[in-house]
Structure formats: C-alpha cells, structure tokens
Amino acid sequence: MIIVFIAGQLFINYKRGVVFSPFYHYGMYSSVIKPEAHYNIPEVFVDGERLAAKDFSPQEWDNIMQPVIQFRFQQGWNNAIYQNEIQRFLPFADATKFNNSITKEEFDQWYQLHLQNLLDKKINKVEVIISDYNFIDDTFQKANN
C-alpha cells in the first residue's frame, strides 16, 4: 500500500497541476508573490458617493465589484475560452453561439438594478470609473489622472 501511495505522489509531482485525493502537489505555493508596480482598480459611485469596501462584508463587496470586473474583461475571456477550449472539441462550431454579447448599455441598466437590490435603496445614477494606482513604498497611491 505504501508503494502505491509513493507511486501516486511521484506521478502527481511529475504531472504538475494534476491533483486528486489523496494526492496533492504542494509546490504551487512555493514562492513569494511580489506586488505589481501599477494597478487599474474599478471604483463604483452611487449617486455621487464612492462605495468603500470597509462598509460591506467580503461577500457583499464581491457582489458589487465582480460584475464590473467580469464585464470589463468579457470579450477577451470569450475569445480565449473559445480559442483554447471549445474550438479544439468543436472546430466546426460558430463562435457567436459561445460568446457573451452584452452591451455596455445593457450591463449598466442591469448593474443599477443589481446595486438597488444589494443596497436596498433607490438609485438614480451609478458611475464606474477605472482608476490608476501605483504601488510605491509599500502603499497604494492614486496616480494623477
């Protein structure tokens, strides 16, 4: 039995990235992740007031920010998923059947209703601004725009 376990763990280490219980590859946490020098961070303003993460639970904040992030990158992800995953299994398929095609106007309308439900209040205006921040001397500093 021990030989089987050793062989299984060696196989997992050899394949890198393939894991199944009870065999795991722990090397994925083996280095320090250094911060980037520059970040683009979405900021959400509701009726002129900026929403702050400290005012919400982590789950609520994810419900506020993740739709903005997902929408912002949807087209790139659509193309990547189609090219890398779907096309190799269905090379004859039409890409438009697998891609998201939500417009900015549709997203903005949905997002305002989404925030009204989350914040439980009537909202007149929602504005999302992507702000530039730099990581300098162990702190985030907003870049001059």
GROMACS elastic network, one bead per residue, 0.5 to 0.9 nm:
[ bonds ]
;  ai    aj funct       b0    kb
    1     4     6  0.51662   500
    1     5     6  0.64024   500
    1     6     6  0.87620   500
    2     5     6  0.50766   500
    2     6     6  0.61764   500
    2     7     6  0.85407   500
    3     6     6  0.51133   500
    3     7     6  0.60680   500
    3     8     6  0.85316   500
    4     7     6  0.50765   500
    4     8     6  0.60657   500
    4     9     6  0.86261   500
    5     8     6  0.50490   500
    5     9     6  0.61823   500
    5    10     6  0.85716   500
    5    22     6  0.87407   500
    5    23     6  0.81120   500
    6     9     6  0.51804   500
    6    10     6  0.61140   500
    6    11     6  0.85575   500
    7    10     6  0.51078   500
    7    11     6  0.61204   500
    7    12     6  0.86896   500
    8    11     6  0.50923   500
    8    12     6  0.62903   500
    8    13     6  0.86934   500
    8    22     6  0.89862   500
    8    23     6  0.67306   500
    9    12     6  0.50921   500
    9    13     6  0.61798   500
    9    14     6  0.85482   500
    9    22     6  0.88633   500
    9    23     6  0.57197   500
    9    24     6  0.73031   500
    9    25     6  0.79320   500
   10    13     6  0.50591   500
   10    14     6  0.60743   500
   10    15     6  0.86608   500
   11    14     6  0.50256   500
   11    15     6  0.61683   500
   11    16     6  0.86374   500
   12    15     6  0.51895   500
   12    16     6  0.60983   500
   12    17     6  0.76024   500
   12    18     6  0.60364   500
   12    19     6  0.63679   500
   12    20     6  0.84967   500
   12    23     6  0.68374   500
   12    24     6  0.68869   500
   12    25     6  0.63487   500
   13    16     6  0.53629   500
   13    17     6  0.82158   500
   13    18     6  0.83733   500
   13    24     6  0.82512   500
   13    25     6  0.60253   500
   13    26     6  0.87670   500
   13    27     6  0.84984   500
   15    18     6  0.59968   500
   15    19     6  0.88508   500
   16    19     6  0.81407   500
   16    25     6  0.69048   500
   16    27     6  0.85088   500
   16    28     6  0.88397   500
   17    24     6  0.88641   500
   17    25     6  0.70336   500
   17    28     6  0.82990   500
   18    24     6  0.80267   500
   18    25     6  0.77152   500
   19    22     6  0.83893   500
   19    23     6  0.60661   500
   19    24     6  0.51581   500
   19    25     6  0.65379   500
   20    23     6  0.54359   500
   20    24     6  0.64606   500
   21    24     6  0.68462   500
   25    28     6  0.70709   500
   26    29     6  0.64491   500
   26    30     6  0.77642   500
   27    30     6  0.53320   500
   27    31     6  0.87624   500
   28    31     6  0.80330   500
   29    32     6  0.81120   500
   35    38     6  0.86151   500
   35   135     6  0.73333   500
   35   138     6  0.89970   500
   36    39     6  0.70300   500
   36   134     6  0.82694   500
   36   135     6  0.69392   500
   37   133     6  0.85579   500
   37   134     6  0.56549   500
   37   135     6  0.50564   500
   37   136     6  0.72822   500
   38   132     6  0.72018   500
   38   133     6  0.58760   500
   38   135     6  0.61576   500
   39   131     6  0.82418   500
   39   132     6  0.58881   500
   39   133     6  0.51560   500
   39   134     6  0.61936   500
   39   135     6  0.77961   500
   40   130     6  0.60820   500
   40   131     6  0.55840   500
   40   133     6  0.62525   500
   40   134     6  0.88305   500
   41   129     6  0.82377   500
   41   130     6  0.54374   500
   41   131     6  0.52646   500
   41   132     6  0.63734   500
   41   133     6  0.71024   500
   42    65     6  0.76984   500
   42    68     6  0.75135   500
   42    69     6  0.76547   500
   42   128     6  0.65163   500
   42   129     6  0.56250   500
   42   131     6  0.60879   500
   42   132     6  0.88277   500
   43    50     6  0.70152   500
   43    51     6  0.73958   500
   43    52     6  0.85736   500
   43    65     6  0.84876   500
   43   127     6  0.82363   500
   43   128     6  0.56532   500
   43   129     6  0.52197   500
   43   130     6  0.61130   500
   43   131     6  0.68861   500
   44    49     6  0.82911   500
   44    50     6  0.57952   500
   44    51     6  0.57701   500
   44    52     6  0.84549   500
   44    64     6  0.83647   500
   44    65     6  0.80602   500
   44    68     6  0.89011   500
   44   126     6  0.71682   500
   44   127     6  0.58947   500
   44   129     6  0.65549   500
   44   130     6  0.88094   500
   45    48     6  0.54322   500
   45    49     6  0.50754   500
   45    51     6  0.59554   500
   45   125     6  0.81059   500
   45   126     6  0.57294   500
   45   127     6  0.50405   500
   45   128     6  0.62537   500
   45   129     6  0.80109   500
   46    49     6  0.52208   500
   46    50     6  0.63931   500
   46    51     6  0.70577   500
   46   112     6  0.88914   500
   46   115     6  0.86825   500
   46   123     6  0.69036   500
   46   124     6  0.78393   500
   46   125     6  0.59481   500
   46   127     6  0.65527   500
   46   128     6  0.88439   500
   47    50     6  0.85001   500
   47   123     6  0.65989   500
   47   124     6  0.60804   500
   47   126     6  0.62273   500
   47   127     6  0.80828   500
   48   125     6  0.75874   500
   48   126     6  0.78550   500
   48   127     6  0.78971   500
   51    54     6  0.88689   500
   51    55     6  0.77359   500
   52    55     6  0.57526   500
   52    56     6  0.75287   500
   52    61     6  0.85609   500
   53    56     6  0.55569   500
   53    57     6  0.76856   500
   53    58     6  0.77831   500
   53    60     6  0.88348   500
   53    61     6  0.60210   500
   54    57     6  0.76144   500
   54    58     6  0.88738   500
   54    61     6  0.88108   500
   55    61     6  0.86223   500
   56    59     6  0.78987   500
   56    60     6  0.57151   500
   56    61     6  0.57410   500
   57    60     6  0.51470   500
   57    61     6  0.61230   500
   57    62     6  0.85899   500
   58    61     6  0.51028   500
   58    62     6  0.61575   500
   58    63     6  0.86542   500
   59    62     6  0.51331   500
   59    63     6  0.62981   500
   59    64     6  0.87670   500
   60    63     6  0.50111   500
   60    64     6  0.63509   500
   60    65     6  0.88002   500
   60   118     6  0.76520   500
   61    65     6  0.60817   500
   61    66     6  0.81822   500
   62    65     6  0.51905   500
   62    66     6  0.53637   500
   62    67     6  0.82856   500
   63    66     6  0.59052   500
   63    67     6  0.69868   500
   63   114     6  0.88499   500
   63   115     6  0.87465   500
   63   118     6  0.80637   500
   64    67     6  0.67052   500
   64    68     6  0.75906   500
   64   111     6  0.88259   500
   64   114     6  0.83771   500
   64   115     6  0.70371   500
   64   118     6  0.80418   500
   65    68     6  0.54230   500
   65    69     6  0.64076   500
   65    70     6  0.87037   500
   66    69     6  0.50533   500
   66    70     6  0.58815   500
   66    71     6  0.83708   500
   67    70     6  0.50796   500
   67    71     6  0.59489   500
   67    72     6  0.84166   500
   67   107     6  0.89502   500
   67   111     6  0.77569   500
   68    71     6  0.52821   500
   68    72     6  0.60896   500
   68    73     6  0.88201   500
   68   107     6  0.88552   500
   68   111     6  0.83095   500
   68   128     6  0.79842   500
   69    72     6  0.51303   500
   69    73     6  0.64561   500
   69    74     6  0.84784   500
   70    73     6  0.55092   500
   70    74     6  0.58100   500
   70    77     6  0.89519   500
   71    74     6  0.50375   500
   71    75     6  0.81280   500
   71   102     6  0.82429   500
   71   104     6  0.84979   500
   71   107     6  0.76431   500
   72    75     6  0.78699   500
   72    76     6  0.89289   500
   73    76     6  0.56396   500
   73    77     6  0.62185   500
   73    78     6  0.85736   500
   74    77     6  0.51393   500
   74    78     6  0.58669   500
   74    79     6  0.86314   500
   74    99     6  0.87754   500
   74   100     6  0.70558   500
   74   101     6  0.86636   500
   74   102     6  0.88057   500
   75    79     6  0.63097   500
   75    80     6  0.85859   500
   75    99     6  0.78834   500
   75   100     6  0.72846   500
   75   101     6  0.80997   500
   76    79     6  0.53288   500
   76    80     6  0.61416   500
   76    81     6  0.85851   500
   77    81     6  0.58706   500
   77    82     6  0.82951   500
   77    99     6  0.89621   500
   78    81     6  0.53857   500
   78    82     6  0.61198   500
   78    83     6  0.85160   500
   78    98     6  0.76554   500
   78    99     6  0.53091   500
   78   100     6  0.65796   500
   79    82     6  0.51708   500
   79    83     6  0.59364   500
   79    84     6  0.83357   500
   79    95     6  0.83911   500
   79    99     6  0.74703   500
   80    83     6  0.51736   500
   80    84     6  0.57620   500
   80    85     6  0.79377   500
   81    84     6  0.52805   500
   81    85     6  0.54035   500
   81    86     6  0.67031   500
   81    87     6  0.86226   500
   81    98     6  0.89187   500
   81    99     6  0.88381   500
   82    85     6  0.55804   500
   82    87     6  0.57350   500
   82    88     6  0.86255   500
   82    95     6  0.67524   500
   82    98     6  0.70645   500
   82    99     6  0.76598   500
   83    86     6  0.64654   500
   83    87     6  0.54671   500
   83    88     6  0.75040   500
   83    95     6  0.88507   500
   84    87     6  0.67108   500
   84    88     6  0.69573   500
   85    88     6  0.59350   500
   85    89     6  0.70672   500
   85    90     6  0.89324   500
   86    89     6  0.54445   500
   86    90     6  0.58547   500
   86    91     6  0.75605   500
   86    93     6  0.84088   500
   86    95     6  0.86905   500
   86    98     6  0.82857   500
   87    92     6  0.75866   500
   87    93     6  0.71822   500
   87    95     6  0.81901   500
   88    91     6  0.56503   500
   89    92     6  0.89006   500
   90    93     6  0.54485   500
   90    94     6  0.89067   500
   91    94     6  0.85157   500
   93    96     6  0.88290   500
   93    97     6  0.80118   500
   93    98     6  0.89127   500
   94    97     6  0.59546   500
   94    98     6  0.76821   500
   95    98     6  0.54749   500
   95    99     6  0.63860   500
   96    99     6  0.52043   500
   96   100     6  0.79656   500
   96   101     6  0.84010   500
   97   100     6  0.84432   500
  102   105     6  0.82677   500
  102   106     6  0.62314   500
  102   107     6  0.65207   500
  103   106     6  0.52004   500
  103   107     6  0.61954   500
  103   108     6  0.85872   500
  104   107     6  0.50550   500
  104   108     6  0.59852   500
  104   109     6  0.85335   500
  105   108     6  0.51485   500
  105   109     6  0.61885   500
  105   110     6  0.86094   500
  106   109     6  0.52633   500
  106   110     6  0.61925   500
  106   111     6  0.84954   500
  107   110     6  0.51066   500
  107   111     6  0.58304   500
  107   112     6  0.85202   500
  108   111     6  0.50428   500
  108   112     6  0.61625   500
  108   113     6  0.87470   500
  108   126     6  0.79371   500
  108   127     6  0.87810   500
  109   112     6  0.54594   500
  109   113     6  0.66493   500
  109   114     6  0.87532   500
  110   113     6  0.52726   500
  110   114     6  0.60814   500
  110   115     6  0.87179   500
  111   115     6  0.60931   500
  111   116     6  0.84943   500
  111   126     6  0.82374   500
  112   115     6  0.52011   500
  112   116     6  0.61845   500
  112   117     6  0.87473   500
  112   123     6  0.71012   500
  112   124     6  0.84354   500
  112   125     6  0.76220   500
  112   126     6  0.62311   500
  113   117     6  0.63184   500
  113   118     6  0.86895   500
  113   122     6  0.89665   500
  113   123     6  0.82308   500
  114   117     6  0.52869   500
  114   118     6  0.63015   500
  114   119     6  0.86513   500
  115   119     6  0.57955   500
  115   120     6  0.78638   500
  115   121     6  0.84700   500
  115   123     6  0.79264   500
  115   126     6  0.86650   500
  116   119     6  0.53074   500
  116   120     6  0.54058   500
  116   121     6  0.53991   500
  116   122     6  0.58429   500
  116   123     6  0.60628   500
  117   120     6  0.50290   500
  117   121     6  0.72513   500
  117   122     6  0.87680   500
  118   121     6  0.82609   500
  119   122     6  0.84894   500
  123   126     6  0.73594   500
  131   142     6  0.74595   500
  131   143     6  0.78430   500
  131   145     6  0.81586   500
  132   141     6  0.87062   500
  132   142     6  0.61010   500
  132   143     6  0.54452   500
  132   144     6  0.80486   500
  132   145     6  0.76803   500
  133   140     6  0.61942   500
  133   141     6  0.54632   500
  133   143     6  0.51825   500
  133   144     6  0.88036   500
  134   139     6  0.81581   500
  134   140     6  0.56418   500
  134   141     6  0.52760   500
  134   142     6  0.62748   500
  134   143     6  0.62660   500
  135   138     6  0.64468   500
  135   139     6  0.55876   500
  135   141     6  0.63149   500
  135   142     6  0.88464   500
  136   139     6  0.54765   500
  136   140     6  0.63337   500
  136   141     6  0.68531   500
  137   140     6  0.83187   500
  142   145     6  0.85630   500
